[in-house]
């Protein structure tokens, strides 16, 4: 009964403010002019996805979801970690990095990356399908690069960054005391007040642009992990690149509307919750968050080269894995059908990005129909001023 009541309250409120597609156009000028839609590998593969698995999922997104506005296919975290014995989500020393301390795809899982090509061939394949390619990245500098004390690349010269008569290295810019709280063996903030710190961040995002990346999910920089300095520098770098890249922040544990106002104009998406999984407690926790960000008039405001959207996280529907697992997709979504319908409806009414997390290779008719419901998709893109009313 509680489930049905929550559904009715929110839906009724949105219906009062619904605009039709006749009042707006998908051709609105600007980056992320509408809430982005796509697919992300995390809910189904955690970190273990291979190039073959990714491209097959992308092919199916193009075949089945692209016609419904789904554009982005995103490789989530640790694409640079070798999938060998001893490697897991917070292991140390298994990552592939270049001489400048930048992450490179694991050639064991991403064979087209060999020879320094990075994700170039994967991005080309995705683009040939009429889709856009995205990657997940962590904050700042990896602990592995810090300990190796790698040189920092100056993208303007193609050589090591020099200032004050010397070359600068990873240990000059890394802030060990600001390691990512949930991946302490992974990444740390960099000192953006230093020219070398800013040069390092430029070298990262220039490389992503060179690969053909269209979307970056930047993790451990928002909510409890807020690093406004790094967000600001990355936004400036992306703003100066010739290639447009949608900029998304994650995660959003304890994110507040006041925090969101600080990043207005800097990014295109930002998480407003922690990780959402297929558990009703996770889903139900989004109602109050959705209410607060909608009431603060933060939906569809000015973002980086376009608009800005609060993000309720991926939709964990269909064929999934478990958080932190080394095992790929192996189970069905644990939400019952009413709960799944409620989740998709809430995401739609809040105008959250629609990022599907299940394995496209085993998508069932029920999941497909939820993701492509024309009324919900219309609401998600073309409604306005949606508020909770008691």
N, C-alpha and C positions, 0 to 999 in steps of 0.2 A: 504493500500500500504506500509506503514511504517513497519507493522508487517511482511509482506512477504519479504521486503528488508532485514530486520534484520536477518530473518531466513536464507536467501540465503547467505549473507556475512559470517556468522559463519559456516554454513554447508560446504560451498565450501572450506574454510580454513582448516577445520578438514579433509576433504576427502584427501587432499594432503598429510597428515601425517599419515593416517590410517594404522595400522598394523593388520594383521589377527591373529586369535587365534593360528595359527600354530607356531608363533614366541614366544608365551608365554604360560604358563600353569597355570591352576587354582591351581595347587599343589605347587605354589611358597611358599617357606618357609618363615614364619613370620606372625605376627599378622596383620590383616587387609591388607593382601598383595594385595588385590583388593578392590575397593570402596565398603563398606558394603551396603547390601540391606536388607530391612525389612519393618516392620510396627510399627507405633507409635500411641498411643491412643489420642494424644492431639487435632488434628484437628477435630475429630469426637466426642470426649467425654469431652474435656477440662479436668477438674480434677475429674469428678464424676463417672468414670468407676468402675464397680463392678467386682468381681472375675468371675462370670458367664459370663458377657459380654466380658471380656478380653479373657478367655479361648475359647469362641466360635470364636472370631476373630482369635486367634492363630490357632485353628483347621482349619479354612478356609485358612489361609496363608499356612499351611502345605499341604492342599489339592490342592490349586490352584496356589500358587506362589513359593513354595519351588523348584519346578522343574526348575524354571527360575532364581535361584540363591538367592532368598529371604530367609535369615537365621534368622534374629533377630526380636523378638516381644518385644516391650518396653512399660512399664507402665510410662506415663508421670507424671507430678508433682502432689504433694499433696495427694499421696496414703495413707498418714498418717492422713489426715484430716477427722474428723467425718462429715458425710453428714446429718446434722441436721439444724434446723432453726437457722439462724444467721451466718452460715458458708458460706464463699465465698473465692475468690482467695487471698484476703489480710486481712482476718479476724484474730483475735487473740484469743488464748485460746482454740481452738477446736482440737488441734493436739494430737496424741497418742505418748507418749515418754516413754522410760524405765528409770530405776533409774540412768543410766549413761548419760542421756540427748540425747539418740539416738532415731531416728524416728522409729516407728513400724507401720505396716499396720493397717488401721482402721478395726477392727474386724466386724463392721457392714457391710462393703462392701467386706471384705476379710475374710470370716469365717474360712478358713483353717489356718489363722495366729494365732488363739487362742491358749493359752497355751505356748506362747513364741516361736512359730515355725516360725514367720516372713513369708517370702516368700518361705520357703523351699518346701512346697507341690506344690505351683504354678510352681516353677522352675522345679520340678520333672515332672510335667505334660507336661510342654513345652518341656523338653528334650526328653520325651517319644514320642513326635511328630516329633523328628528329627530336632528341632529348638533350638535357643539359646535365653536366657531370659535376658531382660534388664530393668533397672529402671532409673528414673530421680531423681537427688538429687540437693540440693541447696548448696550454699557456706557455709562453716564453721558451725556455731552454731545457733540454733534457739533462738529467743527472749524468747520463752516460757521456754526453758531449762535454759537460762541465768537468768531469773527472779526467777526460782525455785532453782537456784544455785546448780544444781546437781553435784555429784561427777564425776570424770573422771576415766574411766577404764584403767588400765594398762594391756594390753593383755598378757604380759609376765608372770604376776603373777595371773591374774584373780581377782585382788583386786583393791582398789582405788589407783590411782597414787600417789606416795610419792616422795618428793624431799625436801632437806633442812629441814628435820625433821618434815614435815607436809603433810597432804593430800590436794590435789589441786581440785578446783571446777570450775564450768563454769564461774563464775564472775572473776576468775583469768586470764582467757584466752580470753574472748569475747571482741571485740572492737566495742562498741556501735556506735562510730562515723563512722564506715564503714559498716553500714547496707545496704542491697541490695536496690538500689534506686527505683526499681519498685515493691518491696515487703517489705516495711519498717516495717511491723508488723511480718515479717517472719524470716529473717536470717541475721547474721552479720559475718564478718571475724573473724578469731581467730589469736592470736599472735603465729606465727610459729617459732619465735625465742626462745620461751619457750619450755622446754621439755614436759610440760603438754599440750601445744597446739598441738605439734606433736603427743603426745600419744592419744589425742582425735581423731585426724584424722585417726590414725592407727586403733583405735577401731571401727570407722565407716566402713572402707573399709574391715577390717577383717570380720566384721559381714556380709557384702554383699557377700563376698566370701563364708562364711559358709552357707549362704542361697542357693548358687548355681548360683549367678548372673554372667552373661557372658559379660555384656555391661553396662557401666555407662555413663549417660548424665549429666555432671556437669554444673550447671547453675549459672549465675551471677558471672562469673569469667573471662570473656573474652570481647573483644571489649571495650565499655565504662566502663565496670565493671571489667577491668583487675585486677587480683590478682595473679601475677606471683609467689609469695611466696607459696601460697596455692597449685597452680598447680604443682609446683616443688615437694612439700612434698607429695602430693597425688600420683604423678608419681613414686616417690621413693618407696612409700608403695606398689603400684600395681606391681612394678618391682620385689619386694621381696616376693610377694605372690606366693604360689604354683599354684593357679588357674589363668589361663590367663583371663584377663578382658579388653575388648576394651574400650579405654578411649576417650570420646567425650566432647568437650567444647561448651557452649552456653551462651548467644546469641552472635551475632557478630556485633552489631551496631557500625559503625565507625571503624571496624577492618581494619588494614593496613598490607601490606606485611611485613613491618619491625617488626610489632608485632608478626606476624606468625613465623618469623625467630627465635624469642626469645623462642618459645615453640617447635621448631624443635627437635625431638628426645624424647619429653616428653609425647606426646599424639598421638592419631590415627586419630581423626577428630576434626575439629574446625569450628564453624559457621563463615561465612564472611559477614553475613547480619543480620538485625533484623528479627522478625517473618515474614514469607511469608504467605500471605493469598490469597484467590481466587479473586484477584483484579488485573487488568492488570497493574496498576501503580506499584504494588509490584513486579510483574514478570519482567516488563521492566527495573526496577532498577537494576536487577541482571546482565545485559549485561556488563556494565562498570566494575562492581566488578569482574565478571568472567574474563574479559580481563586483569585486573591488576594482579590478582593472577596467571593467566596462564603465563603472560609475565615475572613475577618474578621467574619463574621456581620452583613453590612451590607445584606442583601437583605430588603426589606419592613419595615424598622425605622420608628421614628416620624419622620414628616415634617410639613410644614405642614398643619395641620388634618386630618391623616390619615397617610399612609404615604410612604415614601421608597424609590426604586428606582434602582440603578445602571443606566445606559443605554449599551448597546453601539453606539449610533447607528442611523441609518435602514437599512432593507433596500434596497440598490440593485439591484432586480430588474426585469425587464421592459424597457420602452422609456425610454431615458435620454438625458441630455446629458453634458457634460464639466465638470469643476470649473473655475470661473472663466469660463465661456463666456457670450457674448452670444447664443448660438444655443440655441433651445429643443430639445426632445427630437428625436433624429435617429438613434439607434442602439440595438441590442439589448444587454442585459447580456452582459458578456464572461466571466462565470463559467460553467463547464460545469455540467451538471445535478447531478452528484455534489457539486460545490462549493456549489451553491445549496442543496441538501438539507442539507449539513453546516452551512452558515451558519444556516439557519432553525432547525435542531435545537439548535444551541448557544444561540442567542438564547432559545429556548423554555426550555431547561434552566436557564439562568442567571436566568430570570424577568425578562429585559430587556423594556422596552416594545417593542411591535411597531409601528413606524412605517414604512409602505411608502413608497418614494420614486419608483416608476415612474409613467408617465403612464397613468391609469386608462382613457383613451380607446382605448388599444391593448393592454390587458391580455390575455394569452393564457391558454389553459387550464392550461398547466404552472405559470405564475406564480400564477394564482388558486388552484390546488390546493395549492400550497406555503403560501400565506397562510391557507388555511382548513382545513388538515389538522386534523381534530377531536382526534386524539391529542396533537399538538404544542400546540394551543391549550389543551387541558385541563391539560397539564403546565405550561405557561406561567402559568396562573392559579392552579392548585390543588396544585402540588407544594411540598415544603419541605425545608430542610436539605440542599440539593443540593451535593455536594462532589466534587472530583476525587480519585480513588483510583488509585494505580498498581498 
